[in-house]
Amino acid sequence: MTNSLLALCSGVLLLLAGCTGSDEQNAALTADGTDTHIVTVIGAIHGQHRRSESYSLQVLEDAIIRFRPDIVMVELPPDRFETAARNYAQFGEVRESRADDFPELTDVVFPLQQRLGFKMVPVAAWTREIASDRREKLREIENDPDRAADWKEFQEAVRVYGRAVSGKSDDPQFVHSESYDDAVRKRQQTYERLFGSALGAGGWEAINRAHFALVNTALDGLGREPKRILILYGAWHKYWFLDALNARSDIAVVDAAPLFAD
């Protein structure tokens, strides 16, 4: 076999190998059928994005661009989103206290919206009252001698979770894995079992149901034209949202992990 033919064959083999990697990387970009809404959930790590190299704001931005969303559902209450959107349109800055805690919104999603033209939909049910009430009730539980055993059990669940995610809590592949979701699920199920009833609307199950009610409403109003929907939310909520999304038969839920492939 001549050198030129060997080079040609080698090139074909390299191209085929590259296609396999590309297929894996783009798995989250397609779904069976063309008449189905495609939904993915990206777990954000909030302020940690600013400190992480592996899951930086730029890495997040690249993943969103790769997904090509028509709609991005964001972790802001509707009233806070209205203020943030108005400020960004007027000043080029979000200038909203709740949104300021989420650099994935202030530094990535709001600027990207102007470039990519997707629609943003607020789907958070938190209110100042719910957040304040939850903090106060947790403080009371922590300092209640009669709840000492419960608090000790919860702290052990926190330590178990910490060991499970140690050294990789900012690895986007791990954050979008079943192992991460299982670790969060165990921690939060303990939290809910011990404190959920006392926390009321601020309990883990209660607030996730309230958040997802807004997601459901938005999904129900999409119409028949297929859309690509990205739900960008704190990573701890991801497993809960995926469970609820997979219960719907009118959407195709796709894995976000390939969006972060090298």
NORDAHU-V365969 format. One record per residue. RES is the residue in one small letter. OMEGA is omega as a letter, one per 40 degrees, with the letter a starting at -180 (NA if undefined). Layout:
{{RES,OMEGA} {RES,OMEGA}}
This chain:
{{m,a} {t,i} {n,a} {s,i} {l,i} {l,i} {a,a} {l,i} {c,i} {s,i} {g,i} {v,i} {l,i} {l,i} {l,i} {l,i} {a,i} {g,i} {c,i} {t,i} {g,a} {s,i} {d,i} {e,a} {q,a} {n,a} {a,a} {a,a} {l,a} {t,i} {a,a} {d,i} {g,a} {t,a} {d,a} {t,i} {h,i} {i,a} {v,i} {t,a} {v,i} {i,i} {g,i} {a,i} {i,i} {h,a} {g,a} {q,i} {h,a} {r,a} {r,a} {s,i} {e,a} {s,i} {y,a} {s,i} {l,i} {q,i} {v,i} {l,i} {e,i} {d,i} {a,i} {i,i} {i,a} {r,a} {f,i} {r,a} {p,i} {d,a} {i,i} {v,i} {m,a} {v,a} {e,i} {l,i} {p,a} {p,a} {d,i} {r,i} {f,i} {e,i} {t,a} {a,a} {a,i} {r,i} {n,a} {y,i} {a,a} {q,a} {f,a} {g,i} {e,a} {v,i} {r,i} {e,a} {s,i} {r,i} {a,a} {d,i} {d,a} {f,a} {p,i} {e,i} {l,a} {t,a} {d,a} {v,a} {v,i} {f,i} {p,a} {l,a} {q,i} {q,a} {r,a} {l,i} {g,i} {f,i} {k,i} {m,a} {v,i} {p,a} {v,i} {a,a} {a,i} {w,i} {t,i} {r,a} {e,i} {i,a} {a,a} {s,a} {d,i} {r,i} {r,a} {e,a} {k,i} {l,i} {r,i} {e,a} {i,a} {e,a} {n,a} {d,a} {p,a} {d,i} {r,a} {a,a} {a,i} {d,a} {w,i} {k,i} {e,i} {f,i} {q,i} {e,i} {a,i} {v,i} {r,i} {v,i} {y,a} {g,i} {r,a} {a,a} {v,a} {s,i} {g,a} {k,a} {s,i} {d,i} {d,a} {p,i} {q,i} {f,i} {v,i} {h,i} {s,i} {e,a} {s,i} {y,a} {d,i} {d,i} {a,i} {v,a} {r,a} {k,i} {r,a} {q,i} {q,i} {t,i} {y,a} {e,a} {r,a} {l,a} {f,a} {g,a} {s,a} {a,a} {l,i} {g,a} {a,i} {g,i} {g,a} {w,a} {e,a} {a,a} {i,i} {n,i} {r,i} {a,i} {h,a} {f,i} {a,i} {l,i} {v,i} {n,i} {t,i} {a,i} {l,a} {d,a} {g,a} {l,a} {g,a} {r,a} {e,a} {p,i} {k,i} {r,a} {i,i} {l,i} {i,a} {l,a} {y,i} {g,a} {a,i} {w,a} {h,a} {k,a} {y,a} {w,i} {f,a} {l,i} {d,a} {a,i} {l,a} {n,i} {a,i} {r,a} {s,a} {d,i} {i,i} {a,a} {v,a} {v,a} {d,i} {a,a} {a,a} {p,i} {l,a} {f,i} {a,i} {d,NA}}
